[in-house]
Amino acid sequence: MASTAEPRPSFLKRLRSSETDDGAEMSFIDHLEALRWHLVRGVIAWLACVIVIFLNIDWIFDHVIYAPAESDFVTYGFLCNLGHTLHIGDALCMPPVNIPLQGNTISGPFMSAISISMIGGVILAFPYLFWELWRFIKPALSDKEVRYSRGSIFWVSVCFFSGAAFGYYLLAPFTFNFLANFNLGTRGAYKYMPTLDDFIDSLNNIVLGCGIAFELPILAYVLAKIGLVSAPLLRKIRKYAFVVILLLAAIITPSPDWTSQVLVAMPLLVLYEIGVLLVAGVDKKRAREEKQWS
């Protein structure tokens, strides 16, 4: 017996027609008011993290920001010891780095401290910021969709922090090591002294870029839930997706070193395949539900 159920409204239409706690339909102004308070709470949480980081900026710069540019960074020792454990000698040992930073503006150190605090605030407050976004869109979801999305905040945060850690502990040391040991010419005419802003911007791009890129499986799952992608489609466009991933890896890595680009591309390729598996699970579940209603 075929199902006679009416098609479910789109998410945007449901968001516009969502109700308040007392059952009254929310107007456009009500939605703006609700969004305003979500934004206010998110900004307050972000500012709190910014203030905490700024008050401890000296320690954070010495032990977090500048650490990947020092020869005693944990990644260098770990990779070198790993190479010795695998009996491949010094193949994984990287040459020591020396990156003296300079400033060419009076306000450079202060503005750099502000930049570090603002970006660090986004990273620290990310789970709460996403939770506020989730609270805003939750009224437009059905009970089934709410059940499906349980744990989304946890998994989105895990993917983001995993990507940020990957960029900080693995990609950043490779990038800085390559750039610091790359020489132009043989006469020593070029003296390597990058600016403080350039160093901080490069580190921010690596950490945030990897954090966002690692959300690929979550994005694939969400697109599958709303019916925009399917596992056969992702398998069909796999070769094109790999090209896009390689281009994305080249954008994330500020250095032309192919090793750094491969380090980014490989986990993204794995994440793409994980996304295919997640989408395949969504397709199977949707097929079972359609079979029950048919």
C-alpha positions in Angstrom: 0.0 0.0 0.0 1.5 3.3 -1.1 2.0 6.0 1.4 -0.2 9.1 1.2 1.8 11.2 3.6 2.3 14.8 2.5 5.9 15.9 1.6 7.8 17.3 4.5 8.4 21.1 4.3 11.9 22.3 3.7 14.2 23.2 6.6 14.0 26.9 5.9 10.2 26.8 5.7 10.1 25.0 9.0 12.5 27.5 10.5 10.2 30.3 9.5 7.2 28.6 10.9 8.7 27.3 14.1 6.8 27.9 17.4 7.6 29.4 20.7 7.5 27.5 24.0 3.8 28.4 24.5 2.8 27.1 21.0 2.5 30.4 19.2 4.0 30.7 15.8 7.2 32.9 15.7 7.2 35.9 13.5 10.2 37.1 11.5 10.9 39.7 14.3 10.7 36.9 16.9 13.4 34.9 15.0 15.6 38.0 14.8 15.2 38.5 18.5 16.1 34.9 19.2 19.1 35.1 16.9 20.2 38.3 18.6 20.3 36.6 22.0 22.2 33.6 20.6 24.7 35.9 19.1 25.0 37.9 22.3 25.7 34.8 24.4 28.2 33.6 21.8 30.1 36.9 21.8 30.2 37.0 25.6 31.7 33.5 25.7 34.2 34.4 23.0 35.2 37.6 24.8 35.7 35.7 28.0 38.1 33.4 26.2 39.8 36.4 24.5 40.4 38.1 27.9 41.8 34.9 29.5 44.2 34.4 26.6 45.3 38.1 26.6 46.0 38.0 30.3 48.3 35.0 29.8 49.7 36.2 26.4 53.4 35.9 27.4 53.1 32.3 28.5 50.9 31.4 25.5 53.3 33.0 23.0 56.4 31.3 24.5 54.8 27.8 25.0 52.1 27.6 22.3 52.6 30.1 19.4 56.4 30.1 19.0 56.9 26.5 20.1 56.6 24.9 16.6 59.4 27.1 15.5 61.9 25.9 18.1 64.2 22.9 17.7 63.0 21.3 21.0 59.4 21.2 19.9 57.8 17.8 20.9 57.1 16.8 17.3 60.8 16.9 16.2 61.9 14.6 19.0 58.9 12.3 18.6 59.5 11.8 14.8 63.2 11.3 15.3 62.7 8.7 18.0 60.1 7.0 15.8 62.5 6.8 13.0 65.1 5.2 15.3 62.5 2.8 16.6 61.5 1.7 13.1 65.3 1.2 12.3 65.3 3.7 9.5 68.0 5.9 11.0 67.6 9.7 10.8 65.0 9.6 7.9 62.4 11.3 10.1 64.7 13.6 11.8 64.4 17.2 10.6 67.2 19.7 10.8 67.1 22.3 13.6 65.2 25.4 13.0 66.0 29.0 13.8 63.3 31.6 13.1 64.2 35.0 14.5 61.1 37.3 14.3 61.2 41.0 13.7 58.7 43.8 13.9 58.5 46.8 11.7 55.7 48.7 13.4 55.4 50.3 16.8 52.1 48.7 17.5 53.2 45.3 16.2 53.5 43.4 19.5 50.3 44.7 20.9 48.3 44.0 17.7 49.8 40.6 17.5 48.7 39.9 21.0 45.2 41.0 20.1 45.2 38.8 17.0 46.4 35.8 19.0 43.7 36.4 21.6 40.9 36.7 19.1 41.8 33.6 17.1 42.5 31.7 20.2 39.1 32.8 21.6 37.4 31.3 18.6 39.2 28.0 19.0 38.5 27.7 22.7 34.9 28.8 22.5 34.1 26.7 19.4 32.0 24.0 21.1 29.9 26.7 22.8 29.5 28.7 19.7 28.3 25.7 17.8 26.0 24.8 20.6 24.3 28.3 20.3 23.9 27.7 16.6 22.3 24.3 17.3 19.9 25.9 19.8 18.8 28.4 17.2 18.0 25.8 14.5 16.7 23.1 16.8 13.0 24.4 16.9 12.8 23.8 13.1 13.8 20.1 13.5 11.4 17.3 13.9 11.6 14.9 16.8 13.3 12.3 14.5 15.8 14.8 13.3 16.6 15.8 16.8 17.3 12.2 17.7 19.5 11.7 14.6 21.5 14.8 15.6 22.3 13.8 19.1 26.0 14.0 19.8 26.5 16.4 16.8 28.1 19.0 19.0 30.5 16.5 20.4 31.5 15.1 17.0 31.8 18.5 15.3 34.0 19.6 18.1 36.1 16.4 17.9 36.7 16.9 14.2 37.6 20.5 14.6 40.0 20.0 17.5 41.5 16.9 15.8 42.2 19.0 12.7 43.6 21.9 14.7 45.9 19.5 16.6 47.0 17.9 13.3 47.8 21.3 11.9 49.6 22.5 15.0 51.6 19.4 15.9 52.4 18.0 12.5 51.9 20.4 9.6 53.2 23.6 11.3 56.6 22.0 12.3 57.1 20.6 8.8 56.1 23.9 7.2 58.3 26.1 9.4 61.2 23.7 9.2 61.1 23.7 5.4 60.8 27.5 5.2 63.5 28.2 7.8 66.0 25.9 6.1 65.3 27.0 2.5 68.1 29.3 1.2 67.9 31.6 -1.8 71.3 31.8 -3.5 74.7 30.6 -2.3 76.4 33.8 -1.2 74.3 34.6 1.9 72.8 37.7 0.4 69.4 36.9 1.8 68.9 37.0 5.5 65.9 35.1 6.8 64.0 37.2 9.3 60.2 37.0 8.9 58.0 39.4 10.6 55.9 38.6 13.7 52.7 39.2 11.8 53.7 36.8 9.0 54.5 34.0 11.5 51.3 34.4 13.4 49.2 34.6 10.2 50.8 31.4 8.9 50.2 29.5 12.1 46.6 30.7 12.2 45.9 29.7 8.6 47.4 26.2 9.2 45.5 25.5 12.5 42.1 27.0 11.4 42.4 25.6 7.9 43.0 22.1 9.1 40.3 22.4 11.8 37.7 23.4 9.2 38.9 20.9 6.6 38.5 18.0 9.1 34.7 18.8 9.2 34.4 17.0 5.9 32.7 13.9 7.2 30.2 15.9 9.2 29.4 18.0 6.1 28.9 14.9 4.0 26.6 13.4 6.6 24.5 16.6 6.9 24.2 16.9 3.1 23.1 13.3 3.0 20.5 13.8 5.7 18.9 16.6 3.7 19.0 14.6 0.5 21.6 16.7 -1.4 24.3 13.9 -1.8 24.3 10.1 -1.9 27.0 7.5 -1.7 26.8 6.6 -5.4 27.3 10.3 -6.3 30.3 10.7 -4.0 31.9 7.5 -5.5 31.2 8.9 -9.0 32.9 12.2 -8.3 35.7 10.7 -6.3 38.4 11.5 -8.8 37.3 15.1 -9.0 37.0 15.4 -5.2 40.6 14.2 -5.0 41.8 17.0 -7.2 39.8 19.5 -5.1 41.4 18.1 -2.0 44.9 18.5 -3.5 44.1 22.1 -4.3 42.7 22.6 -0.8 45.9 21.1 0.7 48.0 23.5 -1.4 45.9 26.4 -0.1 46.1 25.4 3.6 49.9 24.9 3.5 51.8 28.2 3.0 54.9 26.5 1.9 55.6 25.0 -1.6 57.0 21.8 0.1 55.3 18.8 -1.4 55.8 16.9 1.8 53.6 19.4 3.7 50.9 19.2 1.0 50.9 15.4 1.1 50.6 15.5 4.9 47.4 17.5 4.5 46.0 15.7 1.5 46.3 12.2 2.9 44.1 12.7 6.0 41.6 14.6 3.9 41.4 11.7 1.4 40.8 9.4 4.4 38.1 11.7 5.7 36.5 11.8 2.3 36.2 8.0 2.3 34.8 8.1 5.9 32.2 10.6 4.6 31.3 8.1 1.8 30.8 5.4 4.4 28.6 7.7 6.6 26.5 8.7 3.6 26.1 5.1 2.6 24.7 4.4 6.0 22.3 7.2 5.6 21.2 5.9 2.2 20.6 2.4 3.6 18.5 3.8 6.5 16.4 6.0 4.2 15.8 3.0 1.9 14.6 0.9 4.8 12.2 3.6 5.9 10.9 4.1 2.4 10.3 0.3 2.1 8.3 0.4 5.4 6.1 3.1 4.1 5.6 1.6 0.6 
